[in-house]
């Protein structure tokens, strides 16, 4: 048997209205909609935490290429294309 606790939380008016509408549309209680949303959020976060981190390969050298401006995507692309063998 699940143990339930009564509590008070503050929810943005717009979000509460949306949750009430979803509850009415699905024929469920507001409590059930909120509990399901929390469970889904926690399950997704647990899955994200188990996902492997992507390895980013590093090629030739260990420093930024002379003339590279990381804030200028077009110039950076031109520089990389010129550097290709």
N, CA, C and O atoms as a Maestro MAE file, in Angstrom:
{
 s_m_m2io_version
 :::
 2.0.0
}

f_m_ct {
 s_m_title
 :::
 protein
 m_atom[340] {
  # First column is atom index #
  i_m_mmod_type
  r_m_x_coord
  r_m_y_coord
  r_m_z_coord
  i_m_residue_number
  s_m_chain_name
  s_m_pdb_residue_name
  s_m_pdb_atom_name
  i_m_atomic_number
  :::
  1 25 0.838 -1.185 0.000 1 A "UNK " " N  " 7
  2 3 0.000 0.000 0.000 1 A "UNK " " CA " 6
  3 2 0.883 1.249 0.000 1 A "UNK " " C  " 6
  4 15 1.821 1.369 0.788 1 A "UNK " " O  " 8
  5 25 0.558 2.165 -0.897 2 A "UNK " " N  " 7
  6 3 1.315 3.410 -0.966 2 A "UNK " " CA " 6
  7 2 0.951 4.312 0.194 2 A "UNK " " C  " 6
  8 15 -0.218 4.465 0.548 2 A "UNK " " O  " 8
  9 25 1.961 4.895 0.765 3 A "UNK " " N  " 7
  10 3 1.743 5.859 1.836 3 A "UNK " " CA " 6
  11 2 1.692 7.234 1.195 3 A "UNK " " C  " 6
  12 15 2.621 7.613 0.482 3 A "UNK " " O  " 8
  13 25 0.649 7.974 1.428 4 A "UNK " " N  " 7
  14 3 0.481 9.303 0.840 4 A "UNK " " CA " 6
  15 2 0.518 10.357 1.934 4 A "UNK " " C  " 6
  16 15 0.064 10.140 3.058 4 A "UNK " " O  " 8
  17 25 1.069 11.495 1.570 5 A "UNK " " N  " 7
  18 3 1.167 12.606 2.503 5 A "UNK " " CA " 6
  19 2 0.472 13.813 1.892 5 A "UNK " " C  " 6
  20 15 0.601 14.073 0.696 5 A "UNK " " O  " 8
  21 25 -0.241 14.521 2.688 6 A "UNK " " N  " 7
  22 3 -0.900 15.744 2.239 6 A "UNK " " CA " 6
  23 2 0.096 16.893 2.401 6 A "UNK " " C  " 6
  24 15 0.775 17.003 3.422 6 A "UNK " " O  " 8
  25 25 0.172 17.751 1.370 7 A "UNK " " N  " 7
  26 3 1.089 18.884 1.428 7 A "UNK " " CA " 6
  27 2 0.499 20.051 0.656 7 A "UNK " " C  " 6
  28 15 -0.476 19.884 -0.078 7 A "UNK " " O  " 8
  29 25 1.070 21.203 0.813 8 A "UNK " " N  " 7
  30 3 0.650 22.396 0.085 8 A "UNK " " CA " 6
  31 2 1.818 22.853 -0.780 8 A "UNK " " C  " 6
  32 15 2.950 22.965 -0.310 8 A "UNK " " O  " 8
  33 25 1.523 23.117 -2.059 9 A "UNK " " N  " 7
  34 3 2.552 23.627 -2.965 9 A "UNK " " CA " 6
  35 2 2.000 24.842 -3.686 9 A "UNK " " C  " 6
  36 15 0.786 25.018 -3.790 9 A "UNK " " O  " 8
  37 25 2.892 25.673 -4.179 10 A "UNK " " N  " 7
  38 3 2.486 26.849 -4.964 10 A "UNK " " CA " 6
  39 2 2.747 26.528 -6.432 10 A "UNK " " C  " 6
  40 15 3.850 26.128 -6.805 10 A "UNK " " O  " 8
  41 25 1.718 26.710 -7.259 11 A "UNK " " N  " 7
  42 3 1.813 26.435 -8.688 11 A "UNK " " CA " 6
  43 2 1.356 27.670 -9.451 11 A "UNK " " C  " 6
  44 15 0.359 28.296 -9.091 11 A "UNK " " O  " 8
  45 25 2.080 28.015 -10.493 12 A "UNK " " N  " 7
  46 3 1.714 29.119 -11.368 12 A "UNK " " CA " 6
  47 2 0.269 28.932 -11.832 12 A "UNK " " C  " 6
  48 15 -0.137 27.815 -12.153 12 A "UNK " " O  " 8
  49 25 -0.510 30.017 -11.869 13 A "UNK " " N  " 7
  50 3 -1.932 29.938 -12.233 13 A "UNK " " CA " 6
  51 2 -2.159 29.308 -13.604 13 A "UNK " " C  " 6
  52 15 -3.078 28.507 -13.777 13 A "UNK " " O  " 8
  53 25 -1.329 29.667 -14.571 14 A "UNK " " N  " 7
  54 3 -1.479 29.123 -15.928 14 A "UNK " " CA " 6
  55 2 -1.212 27.625 -15.946 14 A "UNK " " C  " 6
  56 15 -1.938 26.866 -16.590 14 A "UNK " " O  " 8
  57 25 -0.175 27.203 -15.242 15 A "UNK " " N  " 7
  58 3 0.160 25.785 -15.179 15 A "UNK " " CA " 6
  59 2 -0.939 25.003 -14.464 15 A "UNK " " C  " 6
  60 15 -1.289 23.901 -14.886 15 A "UNK " " O  " 8
  61 25 -1.475 25.554 -13.406 16 A "UNK " " N  " 7
  62 3 -2.556 24.897 -12.672 16 A "UNK " " CA " 6
  63 2 -3.799 24.757 -13.555 16 A "UNK " " C  " 6
  64 15 -4.457 23.717 -13.544 16 A "UNK " " O  " 8
  65 25 -4.115 25.797 -14.312 17 A "UNK " " N  " 7
  66 3 -5.269 25.738 -15.212 17 A "UNK " " CA " 6
  67 2 -5.078 24.648 -16.263 17 A "UNK " " C  " 6
  68 15 -6.020 23.929 -16.594 17 A "UNK " " O  " 8
  69 25 -3.862 24.525 -16.784 18 A "UNK " " N  " 7
  70 3 -3.578 23.478 -17.778 18 A "UNK " " CA " 6
  71 2 -3.694 22.089 -17.151 18 A "UNK " " C  " 6
  72 15 -4.244 21.173 -17.762 18 A "UNK " " O  " 8
  73 25 -3.180 21.937 -15.943 19 A "UNK " " N  " 7
  74 3 -3.274 20.645 -15.255 19 A "UNK " " CA " 6
  75 2 -4.725 20.283 -14.979 19 A "UNK " " C  " 6
  76 15 -5.111 19.124 -15.130 19 A "UNK " " O  " 8
  77 25 -5.536 21.258 -14.574 20 A "UNK " " N  " 7
  78 3 -6.963 20.995 -14.325 20 A "UNK " " CA " 6
  79 2 -7.671 20.605 -15.615 20 A "UNK " " C  " 6
  80 15 -8.522 19.715 -15.613 20 A "UNK " " O  " 8
  81 25 -7.322 21.269 -16.722 21 A "UNK " " N  " 7
  82 3 -7.935 20.942 -18.011 21 A "UNK " " CA " 6
  83 2 -7.566 19.527 -18.442 21 A "UNK " " C  " 6
  84 15 -8.414 18.784 -18.936 21 A "UNK " " O  " 8
  85 25 -6.314 19.159 -18.255 22 A "UNK " " N  " 7
  86 3 -5.893 17.794 -18.618 22 A "UNK " " CA " 6
  87 2 -6.587 16.760 -17.747 22 A "UNK " " C  " 6
  88 15 -6.971 15.691 -18.223 22 A "UNK " " O  " 8
  89 25 -6.744 17.081 -16.479 23 A "UNK " " N  " 7
  90 3 -7.440 16.167 -15.579 23 A "UNK " " CA " 6
  91 2 -8.884 15.977 -16.042 23 A "UNK " " C  " 6
  92 15 -9.372 14.847 -16.093 23 A "UNK " " O  " 8
  93 25 -9.568 17.063 -16.379 24 A "UNK " " N  " 7
  94 3 -10.951 16.989 -16.829 24 A "UNK " " CA " 6
  95 2 -11.072 16.220 -18.145 24 A "UNK " " C  " 6
  96 15 -11.982 15.409 -18.316 24 A "UNK " " O  " 8
  97 25 -10.138 16.481 -19.083 25 A "UNK " " N  " 7
  98 3 -10.159 15.797 -20.382 25 A "UNK " " CA " 6
  99 2 -9.982 14.295 -20.230 25 A "UNK " " C  " 6
  100 15 -10.599 13.511 -20.951 25 A "UNK " " O  " 8
  101 25 -9.136 13.901 -19.288 26 A "UNK " " N  " 7
  102 3 -8.827 12.474 -19.136 26 A "UNK " " CA " 6
  103 2 -9.702 11.782 -18.102 26 A "UNK " " C  " 6
  104 15 -9.612 10.567 -17.923 26 A "UNK " " O  " 8
  105 25 -10.543 12.546 -17.423 27 A "UNK " " N  " 7
  106 3 -11.418 11.949 -16.415 27 A "UNK " " CA " 6
  107 2 -10.665 11.519 -15.163 27 A "UNK " " C  " 6
  108 15 -11.106 10.623 -14.443 27 A "UNK " " O  " 8
  109 25 -9.539 12.155 -14.908 28 A "UNK " " N  " 7
  110 3 -8.742 11.818 -13.724 28 A "UNK " " CA " 6
  111 2 -8.757 12.984 -12.753 28 A "UNK " " C  " 6
  112 15 -9.227 14.074 -13.078 28 A "UNK " " O  " 8
  113 25 -8.246 12.746 -11.577 29 A "UNK " " N  " 7
  114 3 -8.173 13.815 -10.593 29 A "UNK " " CA " 6
  115 2 -6.960 14.698 -10.879 29 A "UNK " " C  " 6
  116 15 -6.012 14.280 -11.543 29 A "UNK " " O  " 8
  117 25 -7.010 15.915 -10.369 30 A "UNK " " N  " 7
  118 3 -5.869 16.817 -10.481 30 A "UNK " " CA " 6
  119 2 -4.654 16.189 -9.814 30 A "UNK " " C  " 6
  120 15 -3.542 16.284 -10.333 30 A "UNK " " O  " 8
  121 25 -4.854 15.558 -8.685 31 A "UNK " " N  " 7
  122 3 -3.755 14.899 -7.976 31 A "UNK " " CA " 6
  123 2 -3.088 13.840 -8.859 31 A "UNK " " C  " 6
  124 15 -1.860 13.768 -8.921 31 A "UNK " " O  " 8
  125 25 -3.890 13.025 -9.539 32 A "UNK " " N  " 7
  126 3 -3.333 11.966 -10.394 32 A "UNK " " CA " 6
  127 2 -2.505 12.555 -11.532 32 A "UNK " " C  " 6
  128 15 -1.447 12.025 -11.870 32 A "UNK " " O  " 8
  129 25 -2.982 13.648 -12.123 33 A "UNK " " N  " 7
  130 3 -2.254 14.291 -13.218 33 A "UNK " " CA " 6
  131 2 -0.909 14.819 -12.716 33 A "UNK " " C  " 6
  132 15 0.114 14.630 -13.374 33 A "UNK " " O  " 8
  133 25 -0.906 15.474 -11.566 34 A "UNK " " N  " 7
  134 3 0.336 16.027 -11.020 34 A "UNK " " CA " 6
  135 2 1.306 14.922 -10.626 34 A "UNK " " C  " 6
  136 15 2.500 15.024 -10.908 34 A "UNK " " O  " 8
  137 25 0.819 13.873 -9.984 35 A "UNK " " N  " 7
  138 3 1.685 12.756 -9.585 35 A "UNK " " CA " 6
  139 2 2.297 12.093 -10.821 35 A "UNK " " C  " 6
  140 15 3.491 11.795 -10.837 35 A "UNK " " O  " 8
  141 25 1.480 11.862 -11.858 36 A "UNK " " N  " 7
  142 3 2.007 11.253 -13.084 36 A "UNK " " CA " 6
  143 2 3.061 12.137 -13.742 36 A "UNK " " C  " 6
  144 15 4.067 11.632 -14.241 36 A "UNK " " O  " 8
  145 25 2.842 13.444 -13.748 37 A "UNK " " N  " 7
  146 3 3.812 14.365 -14.345 37 A "UNK " " CA " 6
  147 2 5.129 14.331 -13.581 37 A "UNK " " C  " 6
  148 15 6.201 14.341 -14.187 37 A "UNK " " O  " 8
  149 25 5.054 14.291 -12.263 38 A "UNK " " N  " 7
  150 3 6.280 14.197 -11.460 38 A "UNK " " CA " 6
  151 2 7.010 12.889 -11.722 38 A "UNK " " C  " 6
  152 15 8.229 12.879 -11.894 38 A "UNK " " O  " 8
  153 25 6.263 11.775 -11.753 39 A "UNK " " N  " 7
  154 3 6.903 10.472 -12.013 39 A "UNK " " CA " 6
  155 2 7.582 10.453 -13.375 39 A "UNK " " C  " 6
  156 15 8.702 9.958 -13.509 39 A "UNK " " O  " 8
  157 25 6.905 10.992 -14.386 40 A "UNK " " N  " 7
  158 3 7.482 11.022 -15.739 40 A "UNK " " CA " 6
  159 2 8.747 11.875 -15.771 40 A "UNK " " C  " 6
  160 15 9.737 11.489 -16.393 40 A "UNK " " O  " 8
  161 25 8.722 13.012 -15.115 41 A "UNK " " N  " 7
  162 3 9.897 13.891 -15.073 41 A "UNK " " CA " 6
  163 2 11.065 13.212 -14.374 41 A "UNK " " C  " 6
  164 15 12.195 13.271 -14.860 41 A "UNK " " O  " 8
  165 25 10.808 12.569 -13.242 42 A "UNK " " N  " 7
  166 3 11.879 11.888 -12.503 42 A "UNK " " CA " 6
  167 2 12.426 10.705 -13.296 42 A "UNK " " C  " 6
  168 15 13.633 10.464 -13.286 42 A "UNK " " O  " 8
  169 25 11.557 9.966 -13.982 43 A "UNK " " N  " 7
  170 3 12.010 8.824 -14.782 43 A "UNK " " CA " 6
  171 2 12.879 9.296 -15.945 43 A "UNK " " C  " 6
  172 15 13.893 8.672 -16.256 43 A "UNK " " O  " 8
  173 25 12.486 10.387 -16.581 44 A "UNK " " N  " 7
  174 3 13.263 10.921 -17.706 44 A "UNK " " CA " 6
  175 2 14.631 11.394 -17.225 44 A "UNK " " C  " 6
  176 15 15.639 11.160 -17.891 44 A "UNK " " O  " 8
  177 25 14.668 12.054 -16.080 45 A "UNK " " N  " 7
  178 3 15.940 12.539 -15.542 45 A "UNK " " CA " 6
  179 2 16.855 11.367 -15.198 45 A "UNK " " C  " 6
  180 15 18.060 11.436 -15.442 45 A "UNK " " O  " 8
  181 25 16.306 10.297 -14.637 46 A "UNK " " N  " 7
  182 3 17.112 9.120 -14.298 46 A "UNK " " CA " 6
  183 2 17.695 8.505 -15.568 46 A "UNK " " C  " 6
  184 15 18.845 8.064 -15.574 46 A "UNK " " O  " 8
  185 25 16.909 8.475 -16.640 47 A "UNK " " N  " 7
  186 3 17.385 7.935 -17.919 47 A "UNK " " CA " 6
  187 2 18.486 8.824 -18.478 47 A "UNK " " C  " 6
  188 15 19.491 8.320 -18.979 47 A "UNK " " O  " 8
  189 25 18.310 10.148 -18.400 48 A "UNK " " N  " 7
  190 3 19.322 11.079 -18.903 48 A "UNK " " CA " 6
  191 2 20.638 10.920 -18.154 48 A "UNK " " C  " 6
  192 15 21.708 11.005 -18.757 48 A "UNK " " O  " 8
  193 25 20.567 10.691 -16.852 49 A "UNK " " N  " 7
  194 3 21.781 10.558 -16.044 49 A "UNK " " CA " 6
  195 2 22.547 9.284 -16.379 49 A "UNK " " C  " 6
  196 15 23.765 9.233 -16.205 49 A "UNK " " O  " 8
  197 25 21.844 8.248 -16.862 50 A "UNK " " N  " 7
  198 3 22.512 6.998 -17.215 50 A "UNK " " CA " 6
  199 2 23.049 7.004 -18.630 50 A "UNK " " C  " 6
  200 15 23.826 6.125 -19.002 50 A "UNK " " O  " 8
  201 25 22.642 7.994 -19.435 51 A "UNK " " N  " 7
  202 3 23.099 8.057 -20.820 51 A "UNK " " CA " 6
  203 2 24.602 8.317 -20.855 51 A "UNK " " C  " 6
  204 15 25.110 9.146 -20.100 51 A "UNK " " O  " 8
  205 25 25.311 7.609 -21.733 52 A "UNK " " N  " 7
  206 3 26.757 7.823 -21.819 52 A "UNK " " CA " 6
  207 2 27.069 9.207 -22.370 52 A "UNK " " C  " 6
  208 15 26.339 9.735 -23.208 52 A "UNK " " O  " 8
  209 25 28.135 9.770 -21.900 53 A "UNK " " N  " 7
  210 3 28.580 11.078 -22.379 53 A "UNK " " CA " 6
  211 2 29.243 10.900 -23.744 53 A "UNK " " C  " 6
  212 15 29.938 9.914 -23.988 53 A "UNK " " O  " 8
  213 25 29.022 11.843 -24.601 54 A "UNK " " N  " 7
  214 3 29.604 11.783 -25.936 54 A "UNK " " CA " 6
  215 2 31.089 12.126 -25.868 54 A "UNK " " C  " 6
  216 15 31.495 13.048 -25.161 54 A "UNK " " O  " 8
  217 25 31.880 11.377 -26.603 55 A "UNK " " N  " 7
  218 3 33.307 11.659 -26.717 55 A "UNK " " CA " 6
  219 2 33.501 12.588 -27.908 55 A "UNK " " C  " 6
  220 15 33.044 12.294 -29.012 55 A "UNK " " O  " 8
  221 25 34.166 13.687 -27.688 56 A "UNK " " N  " 7
  222 3 34.428 14.634 -28.767 56 A "UNK " " CA " 6
  223 2 35.875 14.462 -29.197 56 A "UNK " " C  " 6
  224 15 36.792 14.712 -28.414 56 A "UNK " " O  " 8
  225 25 36.085 14.033 -30.446 57 A "UNK " " N  " 7
  226 3 37.457 13.802 -30.896 57 A "UNK " " CA " 6
  227 2 38.222 15.111 -31.084 57 A "UNK " " C  " 6
  228 15 37.642 16.134 -31.448 57 A "UNK " " O  " 8
  229 25 39.493 15.065 -30.837 58 A "UNK " " N  " 7
  230 3 40.375 16.217 -31.034 58 A "UNK " " CA " 6
  231 2 41.405 15.810 -32.080 58 A "UNK " " C  " 6
  232 15 42.026 14.752 -31.970 58 A "UNK " " O  " 8
  233 25 41.583 16.641 -33.081 59 A "UNK " " N  " 7
  234 3 42.500 16.330 -34.161 59 A "UNK " " CA " 6
  235 2 43.621 17.358 -34.224 59 A "UNK " " C  " 6
  236 15 43.409 18.541 -33.956 59 A "UNK " " O  " 8
  237 25 44.797 16.902 -34.577 60 A "UNK " " N  " 7
  238 3 45.971 17.731 -34.825 60 A "UNK " " CA " 6
  239 2 46.126 18.898 -33.864 60 A "UNK " " C  " 6
  240 15 45.445 19.916 -33.989 60 A "UNK " " O  " 8
  241 25 46.987 18.746 -32.950 61 A "UNK " " N  " 7
  242 3 47.346 19.854 -32.073 61 A "UNK " " CA " 6
  243 2 46.483 19.929 -30.829 61 A "UNK " " C  " 6
  244 15 45.541 19.160 -30.636 61 A "UNK " " O  " 8
  245 25 46.846 20.883 -30.004 62 A "UNK " " N  " 7
  246 3 46.127 21.018 -28.754 62 A "UNK " " CA " 6
  247 2 45.682 22.452 -28.506 62 A "UNK " " C  " 6
  248 15 45.179 22.767 -27.427 62 A "UNK " " O  " 8
  249 25 45.862 23.319 -29.488 63 A "UNK " " N  " 7
  250 3 45.505 24.724 -29.299 63 A "UNK " " CA " 6
  251 2 44.572 25.191 -30.404 63 A "UNK " " C  " 6
  252 15 44.381 24.516 -31.416 63 A "UNK " " O  " 8
  253 25 44.007 26.348 -30.182 64 A "UNK " " N  " 7
  254 3 43.146 26.966 -31.172 64 A "UNK " " CA " 6
  255 2 43.987 27.384 -32.371 64 A "UNK " " C  " 6
  256 15 45.075 27.938 -32.211 64 A "UNK " " O  " 8
  257 25 43.488 27.122 -33.554 65 A "UNK " " N  " 7
  258 3 44.184 27.447 -34.782 65 A "UNK " " CA " 6
  259 2 44.335 28.966 -34.908 65 A "UNK " " C  " 6
  260 15 43.383 29.692 -34.622 65 A "UNK " " O  " 8
  261 25 45.502 29.468 -35.328 66 A "UNK " " N  " 7
  262 3 45.670 30.910 -35.491 66 A "UNK " " CA " 6
  263 2 44.630 31.459 -36.461 66 A "UNK " " C  " 6
  264 15 44.391 30.878 -37.519 66 A "UNK " " O  " 8
  265 25 44.018 32.572 -36.098 67 A "UNK " " N  " 7
  266 3 43.010 33.201 -36.953 67 A "UNK " " CA " 6
  267 2 41.600 32.697 -36.712 67 A "UNK " " C  " 6
  268 15 40.656 33.205 -37.317 67 A "UNK " " O  " 8
  269 25 41.436 31.713 -35.844 68 A "UNK " " N  " 7
  270 3 40.101 31.169 -35.586 68 A "UNK " " CA " 6
  271 2 39.340 32.081 -34.637 68 A "UNK " " C  " 6
  272 15 39.828 32.429 -33.562 68 A "UNK " " O  " 8
  273 25 38.136 32.462 -35.050 69 A "UNK " " N  " 7
  274 3 37.253 33.272 -34.210 69 A "UNK " " CA " 6
  275 2 36.032 32.425 -33.910 69 A "UNK " " C  " 6
  276 15 35.182 32.230 -34.780 69 A "UNK " " O  " 8
  277 25 35.936 31.922 -32.691 70 A "UNK " " N  " 7
  278 3 34.857 31.011 -32.326 70 A "UNK " " CA " 6
  279 2 33.491 31.686 -32.313 70 A "UNK " " C  " 6
  280 15 32.470 31.001 -32.240 70 A "UNK " " O  " 8
  281 25 33.451 33.012 -32.384 71 A "UNK " " N  " 7
  282 3 32.189 33.740 -32.421 71 A "UNK " " CA " 6
  283 2 31.702 33.993 -33.845 71 A "UNK " " C  " 6
  284 15 30.603 34.516 -34.033 71 A "UNK " " O  " 8
  285 25 32.494 33.634 -34.845 72 A "UNK " " N  " 7
  286 3 32.141 33.856 -36.247 72 A "UNK " " CA " 6
  287 2 32.083 32.504 -36.953 72 A "UNK " " C  " 6
  288 15 33.093 32.007 -37.450 72 A "UNK " " O  " 8
  289 25 30.888 31.918 -36.989 73 A "UNK " " N  " 7
  290 3 30.713 30.576 -37.544 73 A "UNK " " CA " 6
  291 2 31.128 30.462 -38.998 73 A "UNK " " C  " 6
  292 15 31.759 29.477 -39.382 73 A "UNK " " O  " 8
  293 25 30.783 31.461 -39.822 74 A "UNK " " N  " 7
  294 3 31.114 31.401 -41.247 74 A "UNK " " CA " 6
  295 2 32.618 31.446 -41.454 74 A "UNK " " C  " 6
  296 15 33.156 30.689 -42.262 74 A "UNK " " O  " 8
  297 25 33.305 32.328 -40.730 75 A "UNK " " N  " 7
  298 3 34.756 32.428 -40.867 75 A "UNK " " CA " 6
  299 2 35.428 31.157 -40.356 75 A "UNK " " C  " 6
  300 15 36.431 30.711 -40.912 75 A "UNK " " O  " 8
  301 25 34.880 30.586 -39.312 76 A "UNK " " N  " 7
  302 3 35.431 29.347 -38.763 76 A "UNK " " CA " 6
  303 2 35.280 28.208 -39.763 76 A "UNK " " C  " 6
  304 15 36.203 27.412 -39.937 76 A "UNK " " O  " 8
  305 25 34.123 28.121 -40.422 77 A "UNK " " N  " 7
  306 3 33.906 27.085 -41.434 77 A "UNK " " CA " 6
  307 2 34.883 27.260 -42.596 77 A "UNK " " C  " 6
  308 15 35.451 26.282 -43.081 77 A "UNK " " O  " 8
  309 25 35.083 28.512 -43.047 78 A "UNK " " N  " 7
  310 3 36.053 28.772 -44.117 78 A "UNK " " CA " 6
  311 2 37.457 28.315 -43.702 78 A "UNK " " C  " 6
  312 15 38.159 27.678 -44.488 78 A "UNK " " O  " 8
  313 25 37.856 28.631 -42.495 79 A "UNK " " N  " 7
  314 3 39.171 28.261 -41.990 79 A "UNK " " CA " 6
  315 2 39.323 26.743 -41.951 79 A "UNK " " C  " 6
  316 15 40.370 26.214 -42.321 79 A "UNK " " O  " 8
  317 25 38.292 26.050 -41.508 80 A "UNK " " N  " 7
  318 3 38.370 24.569 -41.433 80 A "UNK " " CA " 6
  319 2 38.437 23.955 -42.820 80 A "UNK " " C  " 6
  320 15 39.164 22.986 -43.040 80 A "UNK " " O  " 8
  321 25 37.671 24.522 -43.768 81 A "UNK " " N  " 7
  322 3 37.687 23.973 -45.125 81 A "UNK " " CA " 6
  323 2 39.065 24.179 -45.777 81 A "UNK " " C  " 6
  324 15 39.529 23.310 -46.515 81 A "UNK " " O  " 8
  325 25 39.711 25.300 -45.516 82 A "UNK " " N  " 7
  326 3 41.046 25.544 -46.062 82 A "UNK " " CA " 6
  327 2 42.080 24.620 -45.439 82 A "UNK " " C  " 6
  328 15 43.078 24.288 -46.080 82 A "UNK " " O  " 8
  329 25 41.858 24.200 -44.201 83 A "UNK " " N  " 7
  330 3 42.817 23.376 -43.497 83 A "UNK " " CA " 6
  331 2 42.720 21.901 -43.882 83 A "UNK " " C  " 6
  332 15 43.624 21.130 -43.559 83 A "UNK " " O  " 8
  333 25 41.654 21.490 -44.559 84 A "UNK " " N  " 7
  334 3 41.495 20.086 -44.950 84 A "UNK " " CA " 6
  335 2 42.537 19.713 -45.998 84 A "UNK " " C  " 6
  336 15 42.859 20.517 -46.872 84 A "UNK " " O  " 8
  337 25 43.068 18.480 -45.908 85 A "UNK " " N  " 7
  338 3 44.063 18.042 -46.897 85 A "UNK " " CA " 6
  339 2 43.475 17.837 -48.279 85 A "UNK " " C  " 6
  340 15 44.194 17.470 -49.208 85 A "UNK " " O  " 8
  :::
 }
 m_bond[339] {
  # First column is bond index #
  i_m_from
  i_m_to
  i_m_order
  :::
  1 1 2 1
  2 2 3 1
  3 3 4 2
  4 3 5 1
  5 5 6 1
  6 6 7 1
  7 7 8 2
  8 7 9 1
  9 9 10 1
  10 10 11 1
  11 11 12 2
  12 11 13 1
  13 13 14 1
  14 14 15 1
  15 15 16 2
  16 15 17 1
  17 17 18 1
  18 18 19 1
  19 19 20 2
  20 19 21 1
  21 21 22 1
  22 22 23 1
  23 23 24 2
  24 23 25 1
  25 25 26 1
  26 26 27 1
  27 27 28 2
  28 27 29 1
  29 29 30 1
  30 30 31 1
  31 31 32 2
  32 31 33 1
  33 33 34 1
  34 34 35 1
  35 35 36 2
  36 35 37 1
  37 37 38 1
  38 38 39 1
  39 39 40 2
  40 39 41 1
  41 41 42 1
  42 42 43 1
  43 43 44 2
  44 43 45 1
  45 45 46 1
  46 46 47 1
  47 47 48 2
  48 47 49 1
  49 49 50 1
  50 50 51 1
  51 51 52 2
  52 51 53 1
  53 53 54 1
  54 54 55 1
  55 55 56 2
  56 55 57 1
  57 57 58 1
  58 58 59 1
  59 59 60 2
  60 59 61 1
  61 61 62 1
  62 62 63 1
  63 63 64 2
  64 63 65 1
  65 65 66 1
  66 66 67 1
  67 67 68 2
  68 67 69 1
  69 69 70 1
  70 70 71 1
  71 71 72 2
  72 71 73 1
  73 73 74 1
  74 74 75 1
  75 75 76 2
  76 75 77 1
  77 77 78 1
  78 78 79 1
  79 79 80 2
  80 79 81 1
  81 81 82 1
  82 82 83 1
  83 83 84 2
  84 83 85 1
  85 85 86 1
  86 86 87 1
  87 87 88 2
  88 87 89 1
  89 89 90 1
  90 90 91 1
  91 91 92 2
  92 91 93 1
  93 93 94 1
  94 94 95 1
  95 95 96 2
  96 95 97 1
  97 97 98 1
  98 98 99 1
  99 99 100 2
  100 99 101 1
  101 101 102 1
  102 102 103 1
  103 103 104 2
  104 103 105 1
  105 105 106 1
  106 106 107 1
  107 107 108 2
  108 107 109 1
  109 109 110 1
  110 110 111 1
  111 111 112 2
  112 111 113 1
  113 113 114 1
  114 114 115 1
  115 115 116 2
  116 115 117 1
  117 117 118 1
  118 118 119 1
  119 119 120 2
  120 119 121 1
  121 121 122 1
  122 122 123 1
  123 123 124 2
  124 123 125 1
  125 125 126 1
  126 126 127 1
  127 127 128 2
  128 127 129 1
  129 129 130 1
  130 130 131 1
  131 131 132 2
  132 131 133 1
  133 133 134 1
  134 134 135 1
  135 135 136 2
  136 135 137 1
  137 137 138 1
  138 138 139 1
  139 139 140 2
  140 139 141 1
  141 141 142 1
  142 142 143 1
  143 143 144 2
  144 143 145 1
  145 145 146 1
  146 146 147 1
  147 147 148 2
  148 147 149 1
  149 149 150 1
  150 150 151 1
  151 151 152 2
  152 151 153 1
  153 153 154 1
  154 154 155 1
  155 155 156 2
  156 155 157 1
  157 157 158 1
  158 158 159 1
  159 159 160 2
  160 159 161 1
  161 161 162 1
  162 162 163 1
  163 163 164 2
  164 163 165 1
  165 165 166 1
  166 166 167 1
  167 167 168 2
  168 167 169 1
  169 169 170 1
  170 170 171 1
  171 171 172 2
  172 171 173 1
  173 173 174 1
  174 174 175 1
  175 175 176 2
  176 175 177 1
  177 177 178 1
  178 178 179 1
  179 179 180 2
  180 179 181 1
  181 181 182 1
  182 182 183 1
  183 183 184 2
  184 183 185 1
  185 185 186 1
  186 186 187 1
  187 187 188 2
  188 187 189 1
  189 189 190 1
  190 190 191 1
  191 191 192 2
  192 191 193 1
  193 193 194 1
  194 194 195 1
  195 195 196 2
  196 195 197 1
  197 197 198 1
  198 198 199 1
  199 199 200 2
  200 199 201 1
  201 201 202 1
  202 202 203 1
  203 203 204 2
  204 203 205 1
  205 205 206 1
  206 206 207 1
  207 207 208 2
  208 207 209 1
  209 209 210 1
  210 210 211 1
  211 211 212 2
  212 211 213 1
  213 213 214 1
  214 214 215 1
  215 215 216 2
  216 215 217 1
  217 217 218 1
  218 218 219 1
  219 219 220 2
  220 219 221 1
  221 221 222 1
  222 222 223 1
  223 223 224 2
  224 223 225 1
  225 225 226 1
  226 226 227 1
  227 227 228 2
  228 227 229 1
  229 229 230 1
  230 230 231 1
  231 231 232 2
  232 231 233 1
  233 233 234 1
  234 234 235 1
  235 235 236 2
  236 235 237 1
  237 237 238 1
  238 238 239 1
  239 239 240 2
  240 239 241 1
  241 241 242 1
  242 242 243 1
  243 243 244 2
  244 243 245 1
  245 245 246 1
  246 246 247 1
  247 247 248 2
  248 247 249 1
  249 249 250 1
  250 250 251 1
  251 251 252 2
  252 251 253 1
  253 253 254 1
  254 254 255 1
  255 255 256 2
  256 255 257 1
  257 257 258 1
  258 258 259 1
  259 259 260 2
  260 259 261 1
  261 261 262 1
  262 262 263 1
  263 263 264 2
  264 263 265 1
  265 265 266 1
  266 266 267 1
  267 267 268 2
  268 267 269 1
  269 269 270 1
  270 270 271 1
  271 271 272 2
  272 271 273 1
  273 273 274 1
  274 274 275 1
  275 275 276 2
  276 275 277 1
  277 277 278 1
  278 278 279 1
  279 279 280 2
  280 279 281 1
  281 281 282 1
  282 282 283 1
  283 283 284 2
  284 283 285 1
  285 285 286 1
  286 286 287 1
  287 287 288 2
  288 287 289 1
  289 289 290 1
  290 290 291 1
  291 291 292 2
  292 291 293 1
  293 293 294 1
  294 294 295 1
  295 295 296 2
  296 295 297 1
  297 297 298 1
  298 298 299 1
  299 299 300 2
  300 299 301 1
  301 301 302 1
  302 302 303 1
  303 303 304 2
  304 303 305 1
  305 305 306 1
  306 306 307 1
  307 307 308 2
  308 307 309 1
  309 309 310 1
  310 310 311 1
  311 311 312 2
  312 311 313 1
  313 313 314 1
  314 314 315 1
  315 315 316 2
  316 315 317 1
  317 317 318 1
  318 318 319 1
  319 319 320 2
  320 319 321 1
  321 321 322 1
  322 322 323 1
  323 323 324 2
  324 323 325 1
  325 325 326 1
  326 326 327 1
  327 327 328 2
  328 327 329 1
  329 329 330 1
  330 330 331 1
  331 331 332 2
  332 331 333 1
  333 333 334 1
  334 334 335 1
  335 335 336 2
  336 335 337 1
  337 337 338 1
  338 338 339 1
  339 339 340 2
  :::
 }
}
